[in-house]
Amino acid sequence: MRSFELPAAQVVALWSQRHDDDPAQRWFRDLFFSGRALSPHLRALVRRGAG
């Protein structure tokens, strides 16, 4: 299998201020921003590129 480098991608998240304190949405944002919402393979790639 061939592999190749991809340029870094910027991820932007937007949500209504009205939902800032919604527990379910806060949980999802925390999960997303911590990287736990990614598969283990993607998480490894993101960590490798972040350093």
N, CA, C and O atoms as a Maestro MAE file, in Angstrom:
{
 s_m_m2io_version
 :::
 2.0.0
}

f_m_ct {
 s_m_title
 :::
 protein
 m_atom[204] {
  # First column is atom index #
  i_m_mmod_type
  r_m_x_coord
  r_m_y_coord
  r_m_z_coord
  i_m_residue_number
  s_m_chain_name
  s_m_pdb_residue_name
  s_m_pdb_atom_name
  i_m_atomic_number
  :::
  1 25 0.842 -1.172 0.000 1 A "MET " " N  " 7
  2 3 0.000 0.000 0.000 1 A "MET " " CA " 6
  3 2 0.892 1.242 0.000 1 A "MET " " C  " 6
  4 15 1.858 1.328 0.758 1 A "MET " " O  " 8
  5 25 0.561 2.172 -0.837 2 A "ARG " " N  " 7
  6 3 1.311 3.432 -0.884 2 A "ARG " " CA " 6
  7 2 0.751 4.411 0.125 2 A "ARG " " C  " 6
  8 15 -0.445 4.411 0.416 2 A "ARG " " O  " 8
  9 25 1.615 5.233 0.647 3 A "SER " " N  " 7
  10 3 1.148 6.298 1.535 3 A "SER " " CA " 6
  11 2 1.724 7.619 1.036 3 A "SER " " C  " 6
  12 15 2.740 7.649 0.343 3 A "SER " " O  " 8
  13 25 1.076 8.675 1.392 4 A "PHE " " N  " 7
  14 3 1.535 9.986 0.974 4 A "PHE " " CA " 6
  15 2 1.117 11.001 2.029 4 A "PHE " " C  " 6
  16 15 0.165 10.781 2.777 4 A "PHE " " O  " 8
  17 25 1.828 12.096 2.078 5 A "GLU " " N  " 7
  18 3 1.566 13.148 3.047 5 A "GLU " " CA " 6
  19 2 0.449 14.064 2.557 5 A "GLU " " C  " 6
  20 15 0.387 14.414 1.378 5 A "GLU " " O  " 8
  21 25 -0.403 14.433 3.449 6 A "LEU " " N  " 7
  22 3 -1.451 15.403 3.152 6 A "LEU " " CA " 6
  23 2 -1.192 16.661 3.972 6 A "LEU " " C  " 6
  24 15 -0.681 16.577 5.089 6 A "LEU " " O  " 8
  25 25 -1.534 17.802 3.441 7 A "PRO " " N  " 7
  26 3 -1.359 19.025 4.236 7 A "PRO " " CA " 6
  27 2 -2.331 19.016 5.418 7 A "PRO " " C  " 6
  28 15 -3.390 18.392 5.361 7 A "PRO " " O  " 8
  29 25 -1.957 19.710 6.476 8 A "ALA " " N  " 7
  30 3 -2.808 19.803 7.662 8 A "ALA " " CA " 6
  31 2 -4.122 20.495 7.296 8 A "ALA " " C  " 6
  32 15 -4.160 21.390 6.453 8 A "ALA " " O  " 8
  33 25 -5.170 20.065 7.939 9 A "ALA " " N  " 7
  34 3 -6.485 20.670 7.711 9 A "ALA " " CA " 6
  35 2 -6.918 21.402 8.973 9 A "ALA " " C  " 6
  36 15 -6.673 20.935 10.086 9 A "ALA " " O  " 8
  37 25 -7.546 22.521 8.801 10 A "GLN " " N  " 7
  38 3 -8.072 23.274 9.924 10 A "GLN " " CA " 6
  39 2 -9.531 22.867 10.126 10 A "GLN " " C  " 6
  40 15 -10.310 22.809 9.175 10 A "GLN " " O  " 8
  41 25 -9.879 22.593 11.359 11 A "VAL " " N  " 7
  42 3 -11.253 22.225 11.684 11 A "VAL " " CA " 6
  43 2 -11.859 23.368 12.487 11 A "VAL " " C  " 6
  44 15 -11.266 23.844 13.456 11 A "VAL " " O  " 8
  45 25 -13.031 23.797 12.079 12 A "VAL " " N  " 7
  46 3 -13.722 24.886 12.754 12 A "VAL " " CA " 6
  47 2 -15.078 24.378 13.210 12 A "VAL " " C  " 6
  48 15 -15.785 23.712 12.453 12 A "VAL " " O  " 8
  49 25 -15.437 24.689 14.438 13 A "ALA " " N  " 7
  50 3 -16.735 24.287 14.967 13 A "ALA " " CA " 6
  51 2 -17.503 25.535 15.384 13 A "ALA " " C  " 6
  52 15 -16.969 26.414 16.060 13 A "ALA " " O  " 8
  53 25 -18.744 25.595 14.975 14 A "LEU " " N  " 7
  54 3 -19.614 26.707 15.330 14 A "LEU " " CA " 6
  55 2 -20.893 26.161 15.949 14 A "LEU " " C  " 6
  56 15 -21.393 25.116 15.532 14 A "LEU " " O  " 8
  57 25 -21.414 26.858 16.928 15 A "TRP " " N  " 7
  58 3 -22.698 26.501 17.504 15 A "TRP " " CA " 6
  59 2 -23.336 27.747 18.080 15 A "TRP " " C  " 6
  60 15 -22.668 28.738 18.378 15 A "TRP " " O  " 8
  61 25 -24.624 27.671 18.224 16 A "SER " " N  " 7
  62 3 -25.378 28.803 18.738 16 A "SER " " CA " 6
  63 2 -25.045 29.022 20.214 16 A "SER " " C  " 6
  64 15 -24.942 28.065 20.982 16 A "SER " " O  " 8
  65 25 -24.882 30.249 20.592 17 A "GLN " " N  " 7
  66 3 -24.614 30.578 21.991 17 A "GLN " " CA " 6
  67 2 -25.751 30.077 22.881 17 A "GLN " " C  " 6
  68 15 -25.546 29.790 24.060 17 A "GLN " " O  " 8
  69 25 -26.930 29.977 22.316 18 A "ARG " " N  " 7
  70 3 -28.098 29.485 23.047 18 A "ARG " " CA " 6
  71 2 -27.865 28.068 23.571 18 A "ARG " " C  " 6
  72 15 -28.473 27.669 24.564 18 A "ARG " " O  " 8
  73 25 -26.979 27.298 22.903 19 A "HIS " " N  " 7
  74 3 -26.736 25.907 23.284 19 A "HIS " " CA " 6
  75 2 -25.435 25.716 24.071 19 A "HIS " " C  " 6
  76 15 -25.022 24.581 24.306 19 A "HIS " " O  " 8
  77 25 -24.801 26.787 24.470 20 A "ASP " " N  " 7
  78 3 -23.540 26.674 25.208 20 A "ASP " " CA " 6
  79 2 -23.647 25.801 26.452 20 A "ASP " " C  " 6
  80 15 -22.737 25.024 26.741 20 A "ASP " " O  " 8
  81 25 -24.739 25.919 27.186 21 A "ASP " " N  " 7
  82 3 -24.875 25.203 28.454 21 A "ASP " " CA " 6
  83 2 -25.687 23.918 28.348 21 A "ASP " " C  " 6
  84 15 -25.965 23.284 29.366 21 A "ASP " " O  " 8
  85 25 -26.071 23.523 27.141 22 A "ASP " " N  " 7
  86 3 -26.810 22.282 26.968 22 A "ASP " " CA " 6
  87 2 -25.879 21.112 27.297 22 A "ASP " " C  " 6
  88 15 -24.834 20.971 26.660 22 A "ASP " " O  " 8
  89 25 -26.232 20.269 28.279 23 A "PRO " " N  " 7
  90 3 -25.330 19.182 28.705 23 A "PRO " " CA " 6
  91 2 -24.938 18.221 27.584 23 A "PRO " " C  " 6
  92 15 -23.779 17.818 27.494 23 A "PRO " " O  " 8
  93 25 -25.890 17.852 26.733 24 A "ALA " " N  " 7
  94 3 -25.575 16.909 25.651 24 A "ALA " " CA " 6
  95 2 -24.621 17.539 24.642 24 A "ALA " " C  " 6
  96 15 -23.677 16.891 24.190 24 A "ALA " " O  " 8
  97 25 -24.859 18.776 24.292 25 A "GLN " " N  " 7
  98 3 -23.981 19.429 23.323 25 A "GLN " " CA " 6
  99 2 -22.607 19.715 23.927 25 A "GLN " " C  " 6
  100 15 -21.595 19.623 23.232 25 A "GLN " " O  " 8
  101 25 -22.563 20.059 25.211 26 A "ARG " " N  " 7
  102 3 -21.269 20.263 25.877 26 A "ARG " " CA " 6
  103 2 -20.474 18.957 25.883 26 A "ARG " " C  " 6
  104 15 -19.269 18.955 25.629 26 A "ARG " " O  " 8
  105 25 -21.166 17.834 26.177 27 A "TRP " " N  " 7
  106 3 -20.506 16.531 26.169 27 A "TRP " " CA " 6
  107 2 -19.918 16.238 24.791 27 A "TRP " " C  " 6
  108 15 -18.771 15.806 24.678 27 A "TRP " " O  " 8
  109 25 -20.715 16.475 23.741 28 A "PHE " " N  " 7
  110 3 -20.224 16.195 22.394 28 A "PHE " " CA " 6
  111 2 -19.044 17.085 22.034 28 A "PHE " " C  " 6
  112 15 -18.062 16.609 21.464 28 A "PHE " " O  " 8
  113 25 -19.129 18.365 22.359 29 A "ARG " " N  " 7
  114 3 -18.006 19.272 22.059 29 A "ARG " " CA " 6
  115 2 -16.754 18.835 22.799 29 A "ARG " " C  " 6
  116 15 -15.668 18.839 22.219 29 A "ARG " " O  " 8
  117 25 -16.878 18.459 24.068 30 A "ASP " " N  " 7
  118 3 -15.726 17.981 24.834 30 A "ASP " " CA " 6
  119 2 -15.137 16.730 24.195 30 A "ASP " " C  " 6
  120 15 -13.918 16.600 24.087 30 A "ASP " " O  " 8
  121 25 -16.001 15.809 23.771 31 A "LEU " " N  " 7
  122 3 -15.559 14.580 23.116 31 A "LEU " " CA " 6
  123 2 -14.847 14.906 21.813 31 A "LEU " " C  " 6
  124 15 -13.782 14.360 21.523 31 A "LEU " " O  " 8
  125 25 -15.436 15.790 21.037 32 A "PHE " " N  " 7
  126 3 -14.879 16.163 19.744 32 A "PHE " " CA " 6
  127 2 -13.527 16.866 19.890 32 A "PHE " " C  " 6
  128 15 -12.554 16.495 19.232 32 A "PHE " " O  " 8
  129 25 -13.473 17.878 20.751 33 A "PHE " " N  " 7
  130 3 -12.242 18.663 20.877 33 A "PHE " " CA " 6
  131 2 -11.116 17.901 21.560 33 A "PHE " " C  " 6
  132 15 -9.946 18.226 21.357 33 A "PHE " " O  " 8
  133 25 -11.441 16.899 22.360 34 A "SER " " N  " 7
  134 3 -10.395 16.093 22.997 34 A "SER " " CA " 6
  135 2 -9.807 15.070 22.032 34 A "SER " " C  " 6
  136 15 -8.743 14.508 22.291 34 A "SER " " O  " 8
  137 25 -10.501 14.828 20.917 35 A "GLY " " N  " 7
  138 3 -10.032 13.839 19.951 35 A "GLY " " CA " 6
  139 2 -10.583 12.451 20.196 35 A "GLY " " C  " 6
  140 15 -10.303 11.538 19.419 35 A "GLY " " O  " 8
  141 25 -11.360 12.261 21.255 36 A "ARG " " N  " 7
  142 3 -11.896 10.933 21.559 36 A "ARG " " CA " 6
  143 2 -12.998 10.529 20.593 36 A "ARG " " C  " 6
  144 15 -13.391 9.363 20.576 36 A "ARG " " O  " 8
  145 25 -13.508 11.454 19.790 37 A "ALA " " N  " 7
  146 3 -14.537 11.128 18.812 37 A "ALA " " CA " 6
  147 2 -13.922 10.526 17.546 37 A "ALA " " C  " 6
  148 15 -14.647 10.073 16.661 37 A "ALA " " O  " 8
  149 25 -12.603 10.521 17.460 38 A "LEU " " N  " 7
  150 3 -11.917 9.979 16.287 38 A "LEU " " CA " 6
  151 2 -11.622 8.497 16.476 38 A "LEU " " C  " 6
  152 15 -11.528 8.017 17.605 38 A "LEU " " O  " 8
  153 25 -11.479 7.788 15.390 39 A "SER " " N  " 7
  154 3 -11.056 6.393 15.468 39 A "SER " " CA " 6
  155 2 -9.603 6.378 15.952 39 A "SER " " C  " 6
  156 15 -8.894 7.372 15.797 39 A "SER " " O  " 8
  157 25 -9.153 5.267 16.535 40 A "PRO " " N  " 7
  158 3 -7.760 5.198 17.003 40 A "PRO " " CA " 6
  159 2 -6.749 5.495 15.890 40 A "PRO " " C  " 6
  160 15 -5.726 6.130 16.145 40 A "PRO " " O  " 8
  161 25 -7.019 5.049 14.674 41 A "HIS " " N  " 7
  162 3 -6.102 5.296 13.555 41 A "HIS " " CA " 6
  163 2 -6.010 6.791 13.252 41 A "HIS " " C  " 6
  164 15 -4.915 7.334 13.109 41 A "HIS " " O  " 8
  165 25 -7.160 7.453 13.157 42 A "LEU " " N  " 7
  166 3 -7.146 8.892 12.883 42 A "LEU " " CA " 6
  167 2 -6.539 9.668 14.043 42 A "LEU " " C  " 6
  168 15 -5.829 10.651 13.826 42 A "LEU " " O  " 8
  169 25 -6.808 9.240 15.263 43 A "ARG " " N  " 7
  170 3 -6.233 9.910 16.437 43 A "ARG " " CA " 6
  171 2 -4.700 9.862 16.381 43 A "ARG " " C  " 6
  172 15 -4.039 10.850 16.702 43 A "ARG " " O  " 8
  173 25 -4.138 8.729 15.977 44 A "ALA " " N  " 7
  174 3 -2.688 8.597 15.866 44 A "ALA " " CA " 6
  175 2 -2.144 9.539 14.784 44 A "ALA " " C  " 6
  176 15 -1.090 10.148 14.969 44 A "ALA " " O  " 8
  177 25 -2.850 9.661 13.670 45 A "LEU " " N  " 7
  178 3 -2.404 10.548 12.610 45 A "LEU " " CA " 6
  179 2 -2.446 12.012 13.052 45 A "LEU " " C  " 6
  180 15 -1.538 12.786 12.748 45 A "LEU " " O  " 8
  181 25 -3.501 12.380 13.765 46 A "VAL " " N  " 7
  182 3 -3.631 13.765 14.238 46 A "VAL " " CA " 6
  183 2 -2.523 14.075 15.233 46 A "VAL " " C  " 6
  184 15 -1.912 15.142 15.164 46 A "VAL " " O  " 8
  185 25 -2.258 13.169 16.145 47 A "ARG " " N  " 7
  186 3 -1.188 13.392 17.126 47 A "ARG " " CA " 6
  187 2 0.167 13.490 16.455 47 A "ARG " " C  " 6
  188 15 0.993 14.321 16.834 47 A "ARG " " O  " 8
  189 25 0.402 12.648 15.463 48 A "ARG " " N  " 7
  190 3 1.680 12.656 14.767 48 A "ARG " " CA " 6
  191 2 1.888 13.997 14.054 48 A "ARG " " C  " 6
  192 15 2.999 14.526 14.039 48 A "ARG " " O  " 8
  193 25 0.830 14.538 13.471 49 A "GLY " " N  " 7
  194 3 0.924 15.793 12.749 49 A "GLY " " CA " 6
  195 2 0.976 17.008 13.652 49 A "GLY " " C  " 6
  196 15 1.447 18.067 13.237 49 A "GLY " " O  " 8
  197 25 0.494 16.872 14.896 50 A "ALA " " N  " 7
  198 3 0.417 18.024 15.799 50 A "ALA " " CA " 6
  199 2 1.775 18.377 16.379 50 A "ALA " " C  " 6
  200 15 1.997 19.518 16.785 50 A "ALA " " O  " 8
  201 25 2.671 17.430 16.423 51 A "GLY " " N  " 7
  202 3 3.927 17.654 17.123 51 A "GLY " " CA " 6
  203 2 4.928 18.268 16.248 51 A "GLY " " C  " 6
  204 15 6.051 18.527 16.681 51 A "GLY " " O  " 8
  :::
 }
 m_bond[203] {
  # First column is bond index #
  i_m_from
  i_m_to
  i_m_order
  :::
  1 1 2 1
  2 2 3 1
  3 3 4 2
  4 3 5 1
  5 5 6 1
  6 6 7 1
  7 7 8 2
  8 7 9 1
  9 9 10 1
  10 10 11 1
  11 11 12 2
  12 11 13 1
  13 13 14 1
  14 14 15 1
  15 15 16 2
  16 15 17 1
  17 17 18 1
  18 18 19 1
  19 19 20 2
  20 19 21 1
  21 21 22 1
  22 22 23 1
  23 23 24 2
  24 23 25 1
  25 25 26 1
  26 26 27 1
  27 27 28 2
  28 27 29 1
  29 29 30 1
  30 30 31 1
  31 31 32 2
  32 31 33 1
  33 33 34 1
  34 34 35 1
  35 35 36 2
  36 35 37 1
  37 37 38 1
  38 38 39 1
  39 39 40 2
  40 39 41 1
  41 41 42 1
  42 42 43 1
  43 43 44 2
  44 43 45 1
  45 45 46 1
  46 46 47 1
  47 47 48 2
  48 47 49 1
  49 49 50 1
  50 50 51 1
  51 51 52 2
  52 51 53 1
  53 53 54 1
  54 54 55 1
  55 55 56 2
  56 55 57 1
  57 57 58 1
  58 58 59 1
  59 59 60 2
  60 59 61 1
  61 61 62 1
  62 62 63 1
  63 63 64 2
  64 63 65 1
  65 65 66 1
  66 66 67 1
  67 67 68 2
  68 67 69 1
  69 69 70 1
  70 70 71 1
  71 71 72 2
  72 71 73 1
  73 73 74 1
  74 74 75 1
  75 75 76 2
  76 75 77 1
  77 77 78 1
  78 78 79 1
  79 79 80 2
  80 79 81 1
  81 81 82 1
  82 82 83 1
  83 83 84 2
  84 83 85 1
  85 85 86 1
  86 86 87 1
  87 87 88 2
  88 87 89 1
  89 89 90 1
  90 90 91 1
  91 91 92 2
  92 91 93 1
  93 93 94 1
  94 94 95 1
  95 95 96 2
  96 95 97 1
  97 97 98 1
  98 98 99 1
  99 99 100 2
  100 99 101 1
  101 101 102 1
  102 102 103 1
  103 103 104 2
  104 103 105 1
  105 105 106 1
  106 106 107 1
  107 107 108 2
  108 107 109 1
  109 109 110 1
  110 110 111 1
  111 111 112 2
  112 111 113 1
  113 113 114 1
  114 114 115 1
  115 115 116 2
  116 115 117 1
  117 117 118 1
  118 118 119 1
  119 119 120 2
  120 119 121 1
  121 121 122 1
  122 122 123 1
  123 123 124 2
  124 123 125 1
  125 125 126 1
  126 126 127 1
  127 127 128 2
  128 127 129 1
  129 129 130 1
  130 130 131 1
  131 131 132 2
  132 131 133 1
  133 133 134 1
  134 134 135 1
  135 135 136 2
  136 135 137 1
  137 137 138 1
  138 138 139 1
  139 139 140 2
  140 139 141 1
  141 141 142 1
  142 142 143 1
  143 143 144 2
  144 143 145 1
  145 145 146 1
  146 146 147 1
  147 147 148 2
  148 147 149 1
  149 149 150 1
  150 150 151 1
  151 151 152 2
  152 151 153 1
  153 153 154 1
  154 154 155 1
  155 155 156 2
  156 155 157 1
  157 157 158 1
  158 158 159 1
  159 159 160 2
  160 159 161 1
  161 161 162 1
  162 162 163 1
  163 163 164 2
  164 163 165 1
  165 165 166 1
  166 166 167 1
  167 167 168 2
  168 167 169 1
  169 169 170 1
  170 170 171 1
  171 171 172 2
  172 171 173 1
  173 173 174 1
  174 174 175 1
  175 175 176 2
  176 175 177 1
  177 177 178 1
  178 178 179 1
  179 179 180 2
  180 179 181 1
  181 181 182 1
  182 182 183 1
  183 183 184 2
  184 183 185 1
  185 185 186 1
  186 186 187 1
  187 187 188 2
  188 187 189 1
  189 189 190 1
  190 190 191 1
  191 191 192 2
  192 191 193 1
  193 193 194 1
  194 194 195 1
  195 195 196 2
  196 195 197 1
  197 197 198 1
  198 198 199 1
  199 199 200 2
  200 199 201 1
  201 201 202 1
  202 202 203 1
  203 203 204 2
  :::
 }
}
